[in-house]
Structures are given as structure tokens and as C-alpha cells.
């Protein structure tokens, strides 16, 4: 299994690959790759990481950049977040743009487990989530823009179950979901 060039160009230079495995996303083959900081800072499940999911055909299904460096900093405005998301999609997933309908743009929180002063604690990483629907197929996608004005999370082709209101698509990029699957 090799990572697609589209996915690897987003991996921070501070990270190295630590794990790769075959997974299924809505019944289709994909590869989940996890990168962690080379210096070992906050390594492991629920810690800092950069992870990607790439479909068998090379389509980047998503990535997550969970970094302590982005915690507690001012976020871009809704307007700026939309500009960044659209530019990212134009470059990385232009097929999503023609039938894109933005649902909302709001702050979105993700937890990260970190070591501070010899103690483990959970901090909140917040980004601006640009959530949209692809009217061509009814699936959802989003770009979460970080404080550094770069996409920190991208997910596409998400199947949503309206009632009771949760996603059907597996959450391979989410450590809390991975942890729950292991139990």
C-alpha cells in the first residue's frame, strides 16, 4: 500500500508514518494512514496526529491534522474560512464544487490528549467548519479551517442518516471512534 501524492503533500514535515492499514468506507476499499510527530510529542491514540483516508482509486476521502500548535489561537472569519475551503476544494476535489450547497459555517471542536508539566490532559482544538452537501449525490463534505488558515480536516462523500441525525460513514479519521471500535 502506498499513499497517494495528493494525500502526502499535506503531511507536515514534522511527522512520520507510524501505521497504515486497509479499511472500508461505505463498503469500498480504502487505506488509512497515520502520521505522528517525529519528536514523539503527544503520540498515540487521541494525541497529535495527521491521518489520511484514500480510496482504492486514489481519491482523497479525507485527512485530519490534530496539532497542539493550532490550539487556543484566533480563528478566521466565516467569510475567510469559506474562501480557504473553496480554494482547497478547487485544488484537491474540484468535482465537489459545481453542486456544492453550504449548510453552515461555524466553530467546531475536536479533543486532543496532551502531556503538560508531566500530566496528561485533554485540550480542545477548534477550527471553522464549512459543512456542505453535494447536491449531485446527496452526500456531505466539509473542510475545517484551522487558526493557521489552512485546512485541518477534510472529509468527503459522507452518508448522513437524517433520523436520528448521525453519519453512517465510518469515522476512520476520528480517534474516539477508533478507540470505541477496538473495545
N, C-alpha and C positions, 0 to 999 in steps of 0.2 A: 504494500500500500504506500503510495506516495501522495503528498499533499499537492493540491492544485496551485499553480503560480498565483492565481487570483487571491487565494487564501493566505499564502505565505507572505505576501507583500505587506500585510497588515500586522504581522507579528513583530512586537517590539524587539529591538536589538539586545535588550537586557534579558531576554527569555531564551530558553532552550526546550526542545521537545522532550517530554517525560513519559508520554503514553499515547498510543494510537490503537484504536480498535474498530472493528466493523460493527455497525449498528443498523437499525431500520428506522426510517422516518415515514410514517403513514404507509407502511408496507413496502417501501422502496429502499434498496441498499444505499448505504452512505458510510462515510468514515468520520469518526470523531477523533480529533487530535487535541491533546492538551500540552500547553507550554507553561512552564513556571520560571520564575526569576532564576538566573544563573547563580546569584548570591544566596539563594535559599530563603530569602525573606518571605515569611508567611506562606510557606509551601504547604501543599496538601489540600485535601478536600475542604471546601469552604474558605480557603485562603486566596491569596492573589494568584491569578492565572489568566492566560489568554487561550481560549479554546475555539475550535472551528468545527463545523459540520459541513462536509462536502458530499454531494450526491455522486453516485457512480458515473454519471455523465459529465462530471466536473463542475456542475453548478454549485456555487457557494450558497448553501442553505442558511448559514448564519455564522456569527462569531460573537464572542463576549470577551471584553477586556476589563477584568476586575482588578483595579490597581489602587493601592493606598494613595498614590500620588494625586489621584483625582478627587479625594475626599475633602469636603469642607470648603470648597472653592466656589466662587460665584458662577452661576450657570448663564449660558447665552439666553437671549430673549426668545420668545416663541417664534418671532419672525426670522431671527438669525438661525435658530435651530431648523426651521423649515428649509431655509436656503442651503444649509450644510447637508441636510438629508437629501434634498433633491440633487445636489451636485454629486454626492456619493452614489446615489441610485443611477444617475446618468452614466457614471463611470463603471459601476460594478454590476448593476442589474437594470439596464435600460428597458427591458421588457415589462417592468412593473409600472413605468411612468404613464403610458398612454391612457390607461383606465384606472388611474390612482384616484381614490377619494379619501381625503384626510378625515379621520373621525375626530381626533383631538390631538392637542399638543400640550403636555403637562409634565411636571416633575415626576420622576419615577425612582423609587428607592430599591437598592439591592444591598444585602448584608455581606460583609467580608469579615472573616476571623483574622485577627492580627495579634502579634505579640508586642506589648508596650511595657517597658520597665519590668520585664520578667513575668508579666501577667498576660494571660490570654483574654481578649475582649472582642466584642463584635462592634464594628463601626458601620455606618451607613454611607454607601456610595450613591450619590444622586446624579441623575442626568435628565435631560429633557427628551421625553419620549414623543416621537412623531409617529402616531399609530394611524395606519391607513388600510383600506380594503382595495383589493384588486377586483374591480367590477367585471373583469373578463371571466374570472372563475370563482368569485365569491370568497377567496381565501384572504387572510390578513397578512400584513407585514409591518415591520416597524424598524425605525432607526432611533437609537437612544444616543443623543449627543452629549458628550462629556464636557466638563469645565474647560478642557483644553481646546474646545471647539472642533473635536474630531469624533467620528462615530465610535462609541464604546461598546454598543451592542447593535447587531443587525440580525433580524430573523425574517424569513420569508416563507410563503406557502403554508401558513398556519391555518389548520382547520379548527373552527370555533363551534362549540355546541352552545347555541343560544340559551336553551333552558336545560340545565340550571345555571348556565353562564360560566363556562370554563373551556379551556382549549382541549382538543382531542390529541393534537400533535404532541409527540414526545418532547420532553424538555431536556434534551441532551446537554445543553449549554448551562444548565442550572444545577449547581452543586447540591442544593437542598433536595432536588428531585432525584439526582443520582444517589444521594445518601439514602433516601427513602426506598429506592429500588433494591438496594443492597440488603435491606432488612427482611 
